[in-house]
Amino acid sequence: MMKDRLSISSWSVNRLLGLSKWTVWDEAASRQAVHVEDGEASVTLLELPRVAAERGFRYLELCHFHFPTVDESYLAQLREEFESAGISFHTLLIDYGDISSPDPVRRSSDEAFIQGWIDVAARVGASAVRVVAGEQQEGDAEAIARSAASLQRLHRYGQENGGVKVVTENFRELTATLASWKSVMEAAGSRIQTVVDFGNMIPEETAAAIAFGAPNAHTIHAKPVYLEDGSIDEQELRRNMSIALEHGCEAPVSVIFDHEGDVWEGIERIAKIIVS
């Protein structure tokens, strides 16, 4: 049943969490830096597993920038919250890193940064981390080769450190087109799965892109299109889900809400369409 595959990303409740710690590359210092956005929170990350489970979700994905800290005591508490709520920590979404960069200093530093988050995932009990394939121009053959090699190294690191899977996604520049996304996945090899995000596709490629990604999907990110009156284009979302299912997708389906209006009401509207 589709209800048993319902997932949600912490991005969907970004406005409710208040805190975001965005990682950026500091060119002058040749290292990562953090930009903090700290707003008023109505739910904490520690509370989110329970809140999501109470609303019928079976899986949860957390963005790395929503972690207020990675102290051992906090990570242990977060793991306990997942276990207590009976919800699966499906994916730690690492939203930073350019493993396709031609700059060896940045590429090495970003890969080490990602390894650190793989360690976090292992401590909290996440089944996988999502790694951005790269921020270089789509179709750049050398960038694709660098990305694939890094994904393979990170896969080995994850398997050796807690058995954490490494997956990627059609997200950011290097996978912006279906052809480039295919090239990354083919070069990375069959051990690397992908998140399939409906919202990150060129409109005229959407059907073909879903058909390509669905058989090897770790998660579906079901982000809807909104009509001029603010309502969801239900026909388009149902069509996208049908394509994924017709091509053998058995992965969890994560509700992606990024629109104006009440957050939980908007999330529930998307979830109802997915399960209906």
PALOMAR-536953 format. One record per atom (N, C-alpha, C): residue in three letters; x, y, z; atom name. Coordinates in steps of 0.02 Angstrom, whole numbers. Example, Ala and Ser with C-alpha at 12.3 -4.5 7.8 and 13.67 -1.06 7.14 Angstrom:
   rest       xx       yy       zz   atom
    ALA      660     -284      390      N
    ALA      615     -225      390     CA
    ALA      660     -165      390      C
    SER      642     -112      354      N
    SER      684      -53      357     CA
    SER      645        2      394      C
This chain:
   rest       xx       yy       zz   atom
    MET       42      -60        0      N
    MET        0        0        0     CA
    MET       43       63        0      C
    MET       22      112      -39      N
    MET       61      174      -43     CA
    MET       66      209       25      C
    LYS       15      201       67      N
    LYS       16      232      133     CA
    LYS       76      209      173      C
    ASP       96      146      164      N
    ASP      152      118      201     CA
    ASP      219      143      175      C
    ARG      218      179      118      N
    ARG      281      205       89     CA
    ARG      287      280       97      C
    LEU      240      310      133      N
    LEU      241      383      140     CA
    LEU      301      407      181      C
    SER      335      456      155      N
    SER      394      486      186     CA
    SER      386      562      185      C
    ILE      426      595      225      N
    ILE      426      668      225     CA
    ILE      498      692      235      C
    SER      514      747      204      N
    SER      580      778      212     CA
    SER      574      836      261      C
    SER      628      847      298      N
    SER      628      904      344     CA
    SER      624      970      306      C
    TRP      641      969      241      N
    TRP      634     1030      201     CA
    TRP      561     1052      198      C
    SER      515     1004      199      N
    SER      444     1021      196     CA
    SER      420     1059      257      C
    VAL      455     1052      312      N
    VAL      437     1089      373     CA
    VAL      491     1140      392      C
    ASN      528     1161      342      N
    ASN      583     1208      353     CA
    ASN      561     1269      392      C
    ARG      503     1297      375      N
    ARG      478     1357      408     CA
    ARG      463     1345      481      C
    LEU      444     1283      498      N
    LEU      427     1267      567     CA
    LEU      488     1254      610      C
    LEU      542     1231      580      N
    LEU      602     1214      618     CA
    LEU      642     1276      639      C
    GLY      635     1330      601      N
    GLY      667     1393      621     CA
    GLY      740     1397      603      C
    LEU      780     1349      625      N
    LEU      853     1352      617     CA
    LEU      876     1318      553      C
    SER      918     1353      515      N
    SER      953     1323      457     CA
    SER     1025     1345      460      C
    LYS     1070     1296      453      N
    LYS     1142     1310      455     CA
    LYS     1170     1291      386      C
    TRP     1170     1340      341      N
    TRP     1190     1329      271     CA
    TRP     1265     1325      264      C
    THR     1289     1272      232      N
    THR     1360     1265      219     CA
    THR     1377     1296      152      C
    VAL     1429     1335      149      N
    VAL     1453     1366       87     CA
    VAL     1528     1357       82      C
    TRP     1555     1367       23      N
    TRP     1627     1363       13     CA
    TRP     1657     1433       18      C
    ASP     1705     1441       63      N
    ASP     1741     1504       73     CA
    ASP     1803     1502       28      C
    GLU     1799     1536      -29      N
    GLU     1855     1535      -77     CA
    GLU     1920     1562      -48      C
    ALA     1914     1615       -9      N
    ALA     1975     1647       18     CA
    ALA     2011     1601       67      C
    ALA     1972     1565      107      N
    ALA     2002     1522      158     CA
    ALA     2010     1450      134      C
    SER     1982     1434       75      N
    SER     1984     1365       47     CA
    SER     1957     1314       97      C
    ARG     1898     1329      123      N
    ARG     1866     1283      170     CA
    ARG     1792     1299      174      C
    GLN     1754     1254      206      N
    GLN     1683     1266      215     CA
    GLN     1671     1319      269      C
    ALA     1616     1355      260      N
    ALA     1593     1403      310     CA
    ALA     1518     1392      319      C
    VAL     1491     1418      373      N
    VAL     1420     1408      389     CA
    VAL     1386     1475      396      C
    HIS     1330     1483      362      N
    HIS     1287     1541      369     CA
    HIS     1224     1519      407      C
    VAL     1211     1551      462      N
    VAL     1155     1530      505     CA
    VAL     1095     1575      495      C
    GLU     1037     1543      484      N
    GLU      972     1577      485     CA
    GLU      934     1549      544      C
    ASP      919     1592      592      N
    ASP      888     1569      654     CA
    ASP      821     1605      664      C
    GLY      767     1570      650      N
    GLY      701     1598      659     CA
    GLY      665     1565      717      C
    GLU      604     1584      727      N
    GLU      564     1555      781     CA
    GLU      540     1485      762      C
    ALA      550     1437      805      N
    ALA      532     1367      790     CA
    ALA      468     1347      826      C
    SER      426     1310      790      N
    SER      366     1282      821     CA
    SER      373     1206      831      C
    VAL      426     1178      802      N
    VAL      443     1108      814     CA
    VAL      518     1102      809      C
    THR      548     1059      850      N
    THR      620     1049      848     CA
    THR      636      986      808      C
    LEU      698      979      788      N
    LEU      718      920      751     CA
    LEU      709      857      794      C
    LEU      721      863      859      N
    LEU      711      806      904     CA
    LEU      638      785      907      C
    GLU      593      832      900      N
    GLU      521      817      903     CA
    GLU      494      790      837      C
    LEU      530      804      782      N
    LEU      503      789      716     CA
    LEU      488      715      704      C
    PRO      530      667      726      N
    PRO      512      597      716     CA
    PRO      443      579      746      C
    ARG      430      601      806      N
    ARG      365      587      837     CA
    ARG      308      622      801      C
    VAL      318      685      784      N
    VAL      266      724      750     CA
    VAL      250      693      682      C
    ALA      302      674      645      N
    ALA      291      644      579     CA
    ALA      255      577      585      C
    ALA      276      536      633      N
    ALA      245      471      643     CA
    ALA      171      478      662      C
    GLU      156      526      704      N
    GLU       87      537      725     CA
    GLU       43      558      667      C
    ARG       74      587      615      N
    ARG       36      608      556     CA
    ARG       35      555      501      C
    GLY       59      496      517      N
    GLY       52      439      472     CA
    GLY      111      425      427      C
    PHE      166      460      436      N
    PHE      225      449      394     CA
    PHE      266      391      423      C
    ARG      292      349      377      N
    ARG      331      291      398     CA
    ARG      407      303      391      C
    TYR      424      353      351      N
    TYR      495      368      338     CA
    TYR      506      443      347      C
    LEU      568      461      365      N
    LEU      585      531      373     CA
    LEU      654      543      344      C
    GLU      661      599      308      N
    GLU      726      620      281     CA
    GLU      744      687      313      C
    LEU      805      693      335      N
    LEU      827      755      368     CA
    LEU      883      788      328      C
    CYS      876      854      317      N
    CYS      928      893      285     CA
    CYS      984      907      334      C
    HIS     1046      905      310      N
    HIS     1102      914      356     CA
    HIS     1102      982      390      C
    PHE     1075     1033      355      N
    PHE     1077     1101      382     CA
    PHE     1025     1112      437      C
    HIS      983     1063      449      N
    HIS      934     1069      503     CA
    HIS      961     1043      570      C
    PHE     1020     1010      568      N
    PHE     1049      986      631     CA
    PHE     1078     1045      670      C
    PRO     1054     1057      731      N
    PRO     1081     1113      770     CA
    PRO     1151     1099      795      C
    THR     1167     1035      803      N
    THR     1233     1014      826     CA
    THR     1243      941      806      C
    VAL     1306      920      805      N
    VAL     1321      849      793     CA
    VAL     1359      820      853      C
    ASP     1348      850      911      N
    ASP     1376      823      973     CA
    ASP     1351      752      984      C
    GLU     1393      710     1013      N
    GLU     1375      640     1023     CA
    GLU     1311      632     1063      C
    SER     1303      672     1115      N
    SER     1243      666     1157     CA
    SER     1180      683     1118      C
    TYR     1184      734     1075      N
    TYR     1126      754     1035     CA
    TYR     1109      699      985      C
    LEU     1159      672      951      N
    LEU     1147      620      902     CA
    LEU     1117      557      934      C
    ALA     1140      541      993      N
    ALA     1113      483     1029     CA
    ALA     1040      496     1047      C
    GLN     1024      557     1067      N
    GLN      955      574     1084     CA
    GLN      910      572     1022      C
    LEU      936      596      965      N
    LEU      898      595      904     CA
    LEU      884      523      882      C
    ARG      933      480      889      N
    ARG      923      409      872     CA
    ARG      868      379      916      C
    GLU      869      396      979      N
    GLU      818      371     1025     CA
    GLU      748      395     1005      C
    GLU      744      457      981      N
    GLU      679      484      959     CA
    GLU      652      446      899      C
    PHE      696      429      852      N
    PHE      674      390      795     CA
    PHE      649      321      818      C
    GLU      687      289      861      N
    GLU      669      222      884     CA
    GLU      604      224      924      C
    SER      596      274      966      N
    SER      536      280     1007     CA
    SER      474      293      965      C
    ALA      483      333      912      N
    ALA      426      350      868     CA
    ALA      408      294      820      C
    GLY      454      248      809      N
    GLY      441      193      763     CA
    GLY      441      214      690      C
    ILE      481      265      675      N
    ILE      486      291      606     CA
    ILE      557      280      582      C
    SER      565      266      518      N
    SER      631      251      490     CA
    SER      667      314      467      C
    PHE      730      320      487      N
    PHE      772      375      462     CA
    PHE      799      351      395      C
    HIS      765      371      342      N
    HIS      779      343      276     CA
    HIS      841      375      244      C
    THR      846      441      248      N
    THR      901      475      213     CA
    THR      922      538      250      C
    LEU      987      546      258      N
    LEU     1016      609      280     CA
    LEU     1035      646      216      C
    LEU     1000      701      202      N
    LEU     1009      739      140     CA
    LEU     1065      790      149      C
    ILE     1124      775      120      N
    ILE     1181      821      125     CA
    ILE     1174      871       68      C
    ASP     1157      932       85      N
    ASP     1141      982       35     CA
    ASP     1200     1024       12      C
    TYR     1259     1006       33      N
    TYR     1319     1043       13     CA
    TYR     1370      995      -16      C
    GLY     1413     1022      -59      N
    GLY     1470      984      -84     CA
    GLY     1473      982     -159      C
    ASP     1532      995     -187      N
    ASP     1542      990     -259     CA
    ASP     1597      940     -273      C
    ILE     1577      876     -276      N
    ILE     1626      823     -288     CA
    ILE     1646      820     -361      C
    SER     1616      863     -403      N
    SER     1635      867     -473     CA
    SER     1683      925     -487      C
    SER     1702      962     -436      N
    SER     1743     1022     -445     CA
    SER     1811     1006     -477      C
    PRO     1834     1049     -522      N
    PRO     1901     1039     -551     CA
    PRO     1956     1060     -502      C
    ASP     1938     1094     -448      N
    ASP     1986     1116     -397     CA
    ASP     1999     1058     -349      C
    PRO     2059     1028     -350      N
    PRO     2072      970     -308     CA
    PRO     2068      985     -234      C
    VAL     2083     1047     -214      N
    VAL     2078     1065     -143     CA
    VAL     2006     1063     -120      C
    ARG     1963     1096     -159      N
    ARG     1892     1095     -140     CA
    ARG     1863     1025     -144      C
    ARG     1878      989     -197      N
    ARG     1850      922     -206     CA
    ARG     1869      877     -148      C
    SER     1932      879     -128      N
    SER     1955      838      -72     CA
    SER     1922      859       -6      C
    SER     1918      925        4      N
    SER     1888      950       65     CA
    SER     1814      933       69      C
    ASP     1779      940       13      N
    ASP     1707      925       13     CA
    ASP     1695      850       23      C
    GLU     1738      808       -5      N
    GLU     1730      737        5     CA
    GLU     1741      719       79      C
    ALA     1789      750      111      N
    ALA     1800      738      182     CA
    ALA     1740      763      223      C
    PHE     1712      819      203      N
    PHE     1653      847      236     CA
    PHE     1595      796      231      C
    ILE     1585      767      173      N
    ILE     1532      718      163     CA
    ILE     1545      655      205      C
    GLN     1607      635      209      N
    GLN     1624      577      252     CA
    GLN     1604      590      324      C
    GLY     1614      651      346      N
    GLY     1593      669      414     CA
    GLY     1518      660      425      C
    TRP     1479      677      374      N
    TRP     1406      669      380     CA
    TRP     1385      596      372      C
    ILE     1425      556      337      N
    ILE     1412      484      336     CA
    ILE     1420      457      406      C
    ASP     1471      480      442      N
    ASP     1481      460      511     CA
    ASP     1421      479      554      C
    VAL     1395      539      543      N
    VAL     1336      562      580     CA
    VAL     1277      516      565      C
    ALA     1267      500      501      N
    ALA     1212      456      481     CA
    ALA     1217      389      517      C
    ALA     1277      362      521      N
    ALA     1287      297      554     CA
    ALA     1269      302      628      C
    ARG     1287      356      659      N
    ARG     1273      363      731     CA
    ARG     1198      370      745      C
    VAL     1162      403      700      N
    VAL     1091      414      712     CA
    VAL     1049      357      685      C
    GLY     1078      314      643      N
    GLY     1041      257      617     CA
    GLY     1008      268      549      C
    ALA     1032      318      511      N
    ALA     1005      329      444     CA
    ALA     1026      273      397      C
    SER      982      253      352      N
    SER     1000      200      305     CA
    SER     1044      226      249      C
    ALA     1040      292      234      N
    ALA     1078      318      177     CA
    ALA     1092      392      186      C
    VAL     1140      416      147      N
    VAL     1151      488      139     CA
    VAL     1141      504       65      C
    ARG     1112      562       51      N
    ARG     1106      586      -17     CA
    ARG     1163      636      -30      C
    VAL     1203      622      -81      N
    VAL     1260      664      -99     CA
    VAL     1244      699     -165      C
    VAL     1254      765     -167      N
    VAL     1245      802     -229     CA
    VAL     1298      780     -279      C
    ALA     1278      763     -339      N
    ALA     1325      738     -389     CA
    ALA     1375      791     -411      C
    GLY     1355      854     -412      N
    GLY     1403      906     -430     CA
    GLY     1370      970     -452      C
    GLU     1410     1023     -451      N
    GLU     1386     1089     -469     CA
    GLU     1418     1115     -533      C
    GLN     1454     1072     -568      N
    GLN     1483     1092     -632     CA
    GLN     1430     1087     -687      C
    GLN     1446     1116     -744      N
    GLN     1399     1119     -799     CA
    GLN     1376     1050     -821      C
    GLU     1310     1042     -832      N
    GLU     1284      978     -856     CA
    GLU     1319      959     -921      C
    GLY     1332      894     -929      N
    GLY     1364      869     -989     CA
    GLY     1439      872     -989      C
    ASP     1470      901     -938      N
    ASP     1543      907     -934     CA
    ASP     1572      838     -919      C
    ALA     1602      807     -969      N
    ALA     1624      737     -962     CA
    ALA     1676      728     -907      C
    GLU     1722      776     -900      N
    GLU     1773      770     -848     CA
    GLU     1742      777     -779      C
    ALA     1694      823     -772      N
    ALA     1660      832     -708     CA
    ALA     1620      770     -690      C
    ILE     1588      739     -740      N
    ILE     1550      678     -728     CA
    ILE     1596      622     -704      C
    ALA     1655      617     -734      N
    ALA     1703      566     -713     CA
    ALA     1726      577     -641      C
    ARG     1740      641     -625      N
    ARG     1761      656     -556     CA
    ARG     1705      640     -506      C
    SER     1644      658     -524      N
    SER     1587      645     -480     CA
    SER     1578      570     -469      C
    ALA     1580      532     -523      N
    ALA     1569      459     -518     CA
    ALA     1623      426     -475      C
    ALA     1685      448     -484      N
    ALA     1740      419     -444     CA
    ALA     1731      434     -370      C
    SER     1709      495     -355      N
    SER     1698      514     -286     CA
    SER     1639      476     -256      C
    LEU     1585      469     -293      N
    LEU     1528      430     -269     CA
    LEU     1548      359     -253      C
    GLN     1591      330     -294      N
    GLN     1614      262     -281     CA
    GLN     1657      258     -218      C
    ARG     1700      308     -208      N
    ARG     1741      309     -146     CA
    ARG     1697      319      -85      C
    LEU     1648      363      -91      N
    LEU     1603      376      -34     CA
    LEU     1560      315      -20      C
    HIS     1541      279      -72      N
    HIS     1504      217      -62     CA
    HIS     1545      167      -20      C
    ARG     1608      160      -38      N
    ARG     1651      114        0     CA
    ARG     1659      137       71      C
    TYR     1667      203       80      N
    TYR     1674      231      148     CA
    TYR     1611      215      189      C
    GLY     1552      226      160      N
    GLY     1490      213      195     CA
    GLY     1482      140      215      C
    GLN     1501       95      169      N
    GLN     1495       24      184     CA
    GLN     1542        3      240      C
    GLU     1600       35      243      N
    GLU     1650       19      294     CA
    GLU     1636       53      360      C
    ASN     1590      102      361      N
    ASN     1576      140      421     CA
    ASN     1502      142      435      C
    GLY     1478       85      459      N
    GLY     1409       80      480     CA
    GLY     1361       54      428      C
    GLY     1387       38      369      N
    GLY     1344       11      316     CA
    GLY     1296       62      288      C
    VAL     1315      126      290      N
    VAL     1272      179      264     CA
    VAL     1275      180      188      C
    LYS     1218      179      155      N
    LYS     1215      183       82     CA
    LYS     1230      255       60      C
    VAL     1259      262        2      N
    VAL     1270      327      -29     CA
    VAL     1228      329      -93      C
    VAL     1183      378      -96      N
    VAL     1141      387     -155     CA
    VAL     1151      458     -180      C
    THR     1130      471     -241      N
    THR     1133      539     -268     CA
    THR     1063      560     -289      C
    GLU     1058      613     -330      N
    GLU      992      639     -349     CA
    GLU      998      681     -412      C
    ASN      943      689     -448      N
    ASN      940      737     -502     CA
    ASN      930      806     -471      C
    PHE      986      834     -448      N
    PHE      985      895     -406     CA
    PHE     1049      935     -420      C
    ARG     1041      998     -435      N
    ARG     1094     1044     -452     CA
    ARG     1119     1033     -523      C
    GLU     1170     1073     -541      N
    GLU     1188     1083     -611     CA
    GLU     1208     1019     -649      C
    LEU     1250      976     -618      N
    LEU     1278      920     -656     CA
    LEU     1225      870     -679      C
    THR     1170      866     -642      N
    THR     1116      820     -661     CA
    THR     1053      858     -683      C
    ALA     1062      918     -709      N
    ALA     1005      961     -727     CA
    ALA      967      935     -788      C
    THR     1001      897     -831      N
    THR      968      867     -889     CA
    THR      967      792     -883      C
    LEU      920      761     -916      N
    LEU      915      688     -914     CA
    LEU      978      655     -940      C
    ALA     1006      682     -995      N
    ALA     1066      652    -1025     CA
    ALA     1125      654     -976      C
    SER     1134      710     -941      N
    SER     1189      716     -895     CA
    SER     1178      672     -833      C
    TRP     1117      670     -809      N
    TRP     1099      627     -752     CA
    TRP     1113      555     -769      C
    LYS     1092      534     -828      N
    LYS     1106      465     -851     CA
    LYS     1181      451     -852      C
    SER     1219      499     -876      N
    SER     1292      489     -882     CA
    SER     1324      481     -813      C
    VAL     1301      521     -764      N
    VAL     1327      514     -696     CA
    VAL     1310      445     -668      C
    MET     1248      424     -676      N
    MET     1227      360     -648     CA
    MET     1263      301     -681      C
    GLU     1271      305     -746      N
    GLU     1306      251     -782     CA
    GLU     1379      247     -761      C
    ALA     1411      306     -753      N
    ALA     1481      307     -733     CA
    ALA     1491      285     -661      C
    ALA     1443      302     -618      N
    ALA     1448      284     -547     CA
    ALA     1438      210     -535      C
    GLY     1399      177     -577      N
    GLY     1389      106     -570     CA
    GLY     1325       87     -533      C
    SER     1307       25     -538      N
    SER     1242        1     -514     CA
    SER     1233        3     -438      C
    ARG     1288        9     -401      N
    ARG     1282       11     -328     CA
    ARG     1255       77     -303      C
    ILE     1257      129     -345      N
    ILE     1234      195     -325     CA
    ILE     1162      204     -347      C
    GLN     1117      212     -300      N
    GLN     1047      227     -316     CA
    GLN     1037      303     -320      C
    THR      976      323     -337      N
    THR      962      394     -344     CA
    THR      896      413     -313      C
    VAL      893      474     -288      N
    VAL      829      505     -272     CA
    VAL      801      533     -337      C
    VAL      737      524     -347      N
    VAL      703      549     -408     CA
    VAL      657      606     -387      C
    ASP      677      667     -404      N
    ASP      639      727     -383     CA
    ASP      600      754     -441      C
    PHE      533      752     -435      N
    PHE      490      776     -488     CA
    PHE      502      850     -503      C
    GLY      522      887     -453      N
    GLY      527      960     -460     CA
    GLY      592      984     -490      C
    ASN      640      939     -503      N
    ASN      705      959     -528     CA
    ASN      715      939     -601      C
    MET      661      929     -637      N
    MET      666      905     -706     CA
    MET      645      959     -755      C
    ILE      677      958     -814      N
    ILE      654     1001     -868     CA
    ILE      585      976     -889      C
    PRO      535     1020     -892      N
    PRO      466      997     -903     CA
    PRO      457      948     -961      C
    GLU      489      961    -1017      N
    GLU      480      917    -1074     CA
    GLU      516      850    -1066      C
    GLU      559      844    -1015      N
    GLU      594      781    -1002     CA
    GLU      564      742     -944      C
    THR      514      770     -911      N
    THR      490      741     -848     CA
    THR      471      668     -854      C
    ALA      429      650     -902      N
    ALA      407      581     -908     CA
    ALA      465      533     -920      C
    ALA      510      552     -965      N
    ALA      567      509     -980     CA
    ALA      615      505     -920      C
    ALA      623      561     -885      N
    ALA      668      562     -827     CA
    ALA      642      518     -771      C
    ILE      577      521     -758      N
    ILE      547      478     -706     CA
    ILE      554      405     -726      C
    ALA      541      390     -789      N
    ALA      547      321     -813     CA
    ALA      618      296     -806      C
    PHE      667      339     -816      N
    PHE      737      319     -808     CA
    PHE      754      307     -735      C
    GLY      736      353     -691      N
    GLY      757      348     -621     CA
    GLY      718      299     -579      C
    ALA      655      287     -596      N
    ALA      611      247     -553     CA
    ALA      637      178     -536      C
    PRO      665      139     -583      N
    PRO      687       71     -565     CA
    PRO      745       70     -515      C
    ASN      782      124     -511      N
    ASN      841      127     -467     CA
    ASN      832      180     -412      C
    ALA      769      194     -396      N
    ALA      755      248     -349     CA
    ALA      765      226     -276      C
    HIS      799      268     -239      N
    HIS      804      260     -166     CA
    HIS      743      292     -134      C
    THR      723      348     -161      N
    THR      664      385     -139     CA
    THR      635      423     -198      C
    ILE      570      432     -197      N
    ILE      538      479     -242     CA
    ILE      525      543     -203      C
    HIS      546      600     -230      N
    HIS      529      664     -200     CA
    HIS      470      693     -239      C
    ALA      411      687     -210      N
    ALA      349      706     -243     CA
    ALA      334      780     -231      C
    LYS      364      821     -272      N
    LYS      352      893     -268     CA
    LYS      303      913     -322      C
    PRO      245      940     -303      N
    PRO      194      955     -353     CA
    PRO      204     1022     -387      C
    VAL      169     1031     -442      N
    VAL      163     1095     -476     CA
    VAL       99     1128     -451      C
    TYR      101     1194     -441      N
    TYR       42     1230     -418     CA
    TYR       13     1272     -474      C
    LEU      -52     1274     -478      N
    LEU      -88     1312     -528     CA
    LEU      -93     1385     -506      C
    GLU     -117     1428     -551      N
    GLU     -120     1499     -536     CA
    GLU     -163     1515     -475      C
    ASP     -214     1475     -462      N
    ASP     -257     1488     -405     CA
    ASP     -229     1460     -340      C
    GLY     -168     1432     -342      N
    GLY     -136     1406     -282     CA
    GLY     -151     1333     -268      C
    SER     -193     1302     -308      N
    SER     -208     1232     -298     CA
    SER     -156     1188     -332      C
    ILE     -151     1126     -309      N
    ILE     -103     1078     -337     CA
    ILE     -129     1053     -404      C
    ASP      -84     1047     -451      N
    ASP     -101     1015     -515     CA
    ASP     -103      939     -502      C
    GLU     -161      916     -481      N
    GLU     -169      846     -461     CA
    GLU     -157      799     -520      C
    GLN     -179      818     -578      N
    GLN     -171      775     -637     CA
    GLN      -97      762     -651      C
    GLU      -57      815     -646      N
    GLU       14      808     -660     CA
    GLU       48      765     -607      C
    LEU       31      775     -543      N
    LEU       62      735     -489     CA
    LEU       42      661     -495      C
    ARG      -22      649     -510      N
    ARG      -44      579     -518     CA
    ARG       -9      547     -578      C
    ARG       -1      585     -632      N
    ARG       33      558     -691     CA
    ARG      105      540     -675      C
    ASN      139      584     -639      N
    ASN      209      570     -621     CA
    ASN      214      508     -577      C
    MET      169      502     -528      N
    MET      169      443     -485     CA
    MET      155      380     -525      C
    SER      109      384     -572      N
    SER       93      326     -613     CA
    SER      153      303     -654      C
    ILE      190      350     -682      N
    ILE      249      333     -721     CA
    ILE      300      296     -677      C
    ALA      310      323     -617      N
    ALA      358      291     -571     CA
    ALA      337      220     -554      C
    LEU      274      210     -539      N
    LEU      249      144     -521     CA
    LEU      252       96     -580      C
    GLU      234      121     -639      N
    GLU      234       79     -699     CA
    GLU      305       54     -716      C
    HIS      355       91     -693      N
    HIS      425       73     -708     CA
    HIS      459       39     -648      C
    GLY      419       10     -605      N
    GLY      446      -34     -554     CA
    GLY      470       -1     -490      C
    CYS      452       62     -478      N
    CYS      475       95     -417     CA
    CYS      439       67     -356      C
    GLU      478       46     -307      N
    GLU      451       21     -244     CA
    GLU      479       61     -185      C
    ALA      509      118     -199      N
    ALA      541      159     -147     CA
    ALA      491      200     -108      C
    PRO      510      222      -49      N
    PRO      468      270      -12     CA
    PRO      457      333      -54      C
    VAL      400      365      -41      N
    VAL      382      426      -78     CA
    VAL      379      484      -27      C
    SER      425      531      -36      N
    SER      432      586       11     CA
    SER      393      647      -12      C
    VAL      350      672       32      N
    VAL      312      732       18     CA
    VAL      359      792       21      C
    ILE      360      831      -33      N
    ILE      401      892      -34     CA
    ILE      354      951      -40      C
    PHE      349      989       14      N
    PHE      306     1049       16     CA
    PHE      351     1110       20      C
    ASP      342     1155      -28      N
    ASP      382     1217      -29     CA
    ASP      338     1271      -60      C
    HIS      287     1290      -23      N
    HIS      237     1336      -50     CA
    HIS      209     1378        7      C
    GLU      174     1430      -11      N
    GLU      143     1472       40     CA
    GLU       84     1436       72      C
    GLY       61     1462      128      N
    GLY        4     1431      162     CA
    GLY       25     1390      222      C
    ASP      -24     1361      255      N
    ASP      -12     1320      314     CA
    ASP       30     1259      296      C
    VAL       83     1248      333      N
    VAL      131     1196      315     CA
    VAL      100     1126      318      C
    TRP       71     1108      375      N
    TRP       44     1040      382     CA
    TRP      -16     1029      337      C
    GLU      -56     1081      327      N
    GLU     -113     1074      281     CA
    GLU      -88     1061      210      C
    GLY      -36     1097      190      N
    GLY       -7     1088      124     CA
    GLY       23     1019      116      C
    ILE       57      995      167      N
    ILE       87      928      166     CA
    ILE       33      875      159      C
    GLU      -20      881      198      N
    GLU      -73      832      197     CA
    GLU     -110      830      130      C
    ARG     -116      887       97      N
    ARG     -147      889       31     CA
    ARG     -107      848      -20      C
    ILE      -41      855      -17      N
    ILE        3      816      -62     CA
    ILE       -2      742      -46      C
    ALA        2      726       19      N
    ALA        0      655       40     CA
    ALA      -64      621       19      C
    LYS     -120      656       23      N
    LYS     -185      626        4     CA
    LYS     -186      609      -70      C
    ILE     -156      651     -111      N
    ILE     -154      637     -183     CA
    ILE     -110      576     -197      C
    ILE      -55      571     -161      N
    ILE       -8      515     -172     CA
    ILE      -41      448     -155      C
    VAL      -78      445     -100      N
    VAL     -106      381      -78     CA
    VAL     -173      366     -110      C
    SER     -204      413     -144      N
    SER     -270      402     -173     CA
    SER     -268      367     -241      C
